[in-house]
């Protein structure tokens, strides 16, 4: 996890090239060495890297690494009916990285994403997951809020746009209060 965190710190210090180089090292050198059955460890190592990659126009590459080393590994070794701590985040992470990297998300996927984000029950991940992800640099709820924001910019239907904005603002405000309370900011 230290390597992944160093990517975040390099980016914060303005060392963009070092941050990106660290991301590629983590994804191409470290992740392949982790036992694929240990999806929890893979999640912990890749999670901070995803956001550095996304913020530097490598969202689709980040999505592909997350899919291979976390989502596919989980499906291969555990699958239906099983669980792991961060499983509720797999789909939203994939969704956000897809939306961030694909300016023209296909219509079917957009409908699926909109349906997910309009249901406010999907957007809150609870204290424990938010605390753990917040300690890694980004809360789970902030992912949901950003999904709502991106979708609100892409959706044509005015009613859906308003709902997405309202949902995103609500979850973002709650998340901001939470991160301040837990001193995650």
Secondary structure, DSSP 8 states (H G I E B T S, - for coil): -HHHHHHHHHHHTT-HHHHHHHHHHIIIIIGGGS-TT-HHHHHHHHHHHHHHHHHTT-HHHHHHHHIIIIIIHHHHHT-TT---TTHHHHHHHHHHHHHHH-TT--HHHHHHHHHHHHSGGGT---HHHHHHHHHTT--HHHHHHHHHHHHHHH---HHHHHHHHHHHHHHHHHHHHHHHHTT--
